[in-house]
Amino acid sequence: MNIKTIALVCTLASLGAPFSIRAEDAPATTTPAATPAARRGEGREGGGRGFGLQALTADEQTKYRAAMETARKDPKVAAAQEKLTAAMKESREALDAAMIAADPSVEPLVKKVQEAREKAMAARRNGQ
């Protein structure tokens, strides 16, 4: 690279600097599903869960949910759901234990998350 090329690059870079966008000025690029609130279902019509249902019309959502409620009464579905719940609990417990084994200093954090999880589950069971 010669000196003229370097001077040209520096000049062009400095000319563009006033027009650059700072990160805090840039438009948000996260999709709604990427935010924690969206993953919990907050801010969506109809509240929590229902991922993918936004692709349906209101009538289609109603029909879909009615079919789901009927299907949940099927003994095979109920048994599969119980297995899934047990497997998820086992997985969380194994993950928590492995985290503590890997770094004992996170034990208070793991306990804090467990308590918050239990509180949220109790609230959900109570319809809150």
C-alpha positions as CSV (number, residue, x, y, z in Angstrom):
1,M,0.0,0.0,0.0
2,N,1.3,3.4,-0.8
3,I,0.9,6.6,1.1
4,K,-1.8,7.9,-1.4
5,T,-4.0,4.8,-0.8
6,I,-3.6,5.1,3.0
7,A,-4.5,8.8,2.8
8,L,-7.6,8.1,0.6
9,V,-8.8,5.3,3.0
10,C,-8.4,7.5,6.0
11,T,-10.2,10.4,4.3
12,L,-13.1,8.2,3.2
13,A,-13.4,6.7,6.7
14,S,-13.5,10.1,8.3
15,L,-16.1,11.4,5.9
16,G,-18.4,8.5,6.8
17,A,-17.9,8.9,10.5
18,P,-20.5,11.6,11.1
19,F,-23.1,9.4,9.3
20,S,-22.4,6.2,11.2
21,I,-25.0,4.9,13.5
22,R,-24.2,4.3,17.1
23,A,-25.5,1.0,18.5
24,E,-27.9,2.8,20.9
25,D,-29.4,4.7,17.9
26,A,-29.8,1.7,15.7
27,P,-33.3,0.2,15.4
28,A,-34.0,-2.9,17.5
29,T,-33.2,-6.0,15.5
30,T,-34.5,-8.6,17.9
31,T,-37.5,-10.5,16.9
32,P,-40.3,-10.7,19.4
33,A,-39.7,-14.3,20.1
34,A,-36.1,-13.6,20.9
35,T,-36.9,-11.5,23.9
36,P,-37.5,-13.1,27.3
37,A,-40.9,-11.5,27.7
38,A,-42.0,-12.9,24.3
39,R,-40.7,-16.4,25.2
40,R,-42.9,-16.2,28.3
41,G,-45.8,-15.1,26.2
42,E,-46.0,-11.6,27.6
43,G,-47.1,-8.9,25.3
44,R,-48.9,-11.3,22.9
45,E,-52.6,-11.3,22.4
46,G,-54.0,-14.1,24.5
47,G,-51.1,-14.3,26.9
48,G,-48.6,-17.0,27.4
49,R,-47.8,-20.0,25.3
50,G,-49.4,-20.7,22.0
51,F,-46.2,-20.5,19.9
52,G,-47.0,-20.6,16.3
53,L,-50.7,-19.9,16.8
54,Q,-50.1,-16.3,15.6
55,A,-50.0,-17.7,12.1
56,L,-53.7,-18.6,12.5
57,T,-56.8,-16.4,12.3
58,A,-58.8,-15.9,15.5
59,D,-61.3,-18.5,14.4
60,E,-58.6,-21.0,13.5
61,Q,-57.0,-20.5,16.9
62,T,-60.3,-21.2,18.6
63,K,-60.8,-24.3,16.6
64,Y,-57.2,-25.5,17.2
65,R,-57.4,-24.9,20.9
66,A,-60.7,-26.7,21.2
67,A,-59.2,-29.8,19.4
68,M,-56.2,-29.6,21.7
69,E,-58.3,-29.6,24.9
70,T,-60.2,-32.6,23.6
71,A,-56.9,-34.4,22.7
72,R,-55.5,-33.7,26.2
73,K,-58.3,-35.9,27.6
74,D,-57.0,-38.9,25.7
75,P,-55.3,-41.3,28.2
76,K,-52.3,-41.8,25.8
77,V,-51.8,-38.0,25.6
78,A,-52.1,-37.6,29.4
79,A,-49.6,-40.4,30.0
80,A,-47.1,-38.9,27.5
81,Q,-47.5,-35.5,29.2
82,E,-46.8,-37.0,32.6
83,K,-43.6,-38.7,31.2
84,L,-42.6,-35.4,29.6
85,T,-43.1,-33.5,32.9
86,A,-41.1,-36.1,34.8
87,A,-38.3,-36.1,32.2
88,M,-38.1,-32.3,32.3
89,K,-37.9,-32.3,36.1
90,E,-35.1,-35.0,35.9
91,S,-33.2,-33.0,33.3
92,R,-33.4,-29.7,35.4
93,E,-32.2,-31.5,38.5
94,A,-29.3,-33.1,36.6
95,L,-28.4,-29.8,35.1
96,D,-28.5,-28.0,38.5
97,A,-26.4,-30.7,40.1
98,A,-23.8,-30.6,37.2
99,M,-23.6,-26.8,37.4
100,I,-22.9,-26.9,41.2
101,A,-20.4,-29.7,40.6
102,A,-18.7,-27.6,37.9
103,D,-18.7,-24.4,40.0
104,P,-19.8,-24.7,43.6
105,S,-20.0,-20.9,43.9
106,V,-23.2,-20.9,41.7
107,E,-25.1,-23.0,44.3
108,P,-26.9,-19.9,45.8
109,L,-27.8,-18.8,42.3
110,V,-29.2,-22.3,41.4
111,K,-31.2,-22.3,44.6
112,K,-32.6,-18.8,43.8
113,V,-33.7,-19.9,40.4
114,Q,-35.2,-23.1,41.8
115,E,-37.2,-21.0,44.3
116,A,-38.4,-18.6,41.6
117,R,-39.3,-21.6,39.4
118,E,-41.4,-23.2,42.2
119,K,-43.1,-19.9,42.9
120,A,-44.0,-19.4,39.2
121,M,-45.3,-23.0,39.0
122,A,-47.4,-22.5,42.1
123,A,-48.8,-19.2,40.7
124,R,-49.7,-21.0,37.4
125,R,-51.4,-23.8,39.3
126,N,-53.5,-21.3,41.2
127,G,-54.5,-19.6,38.0
128,Q,-52.5,-16.4,38.5
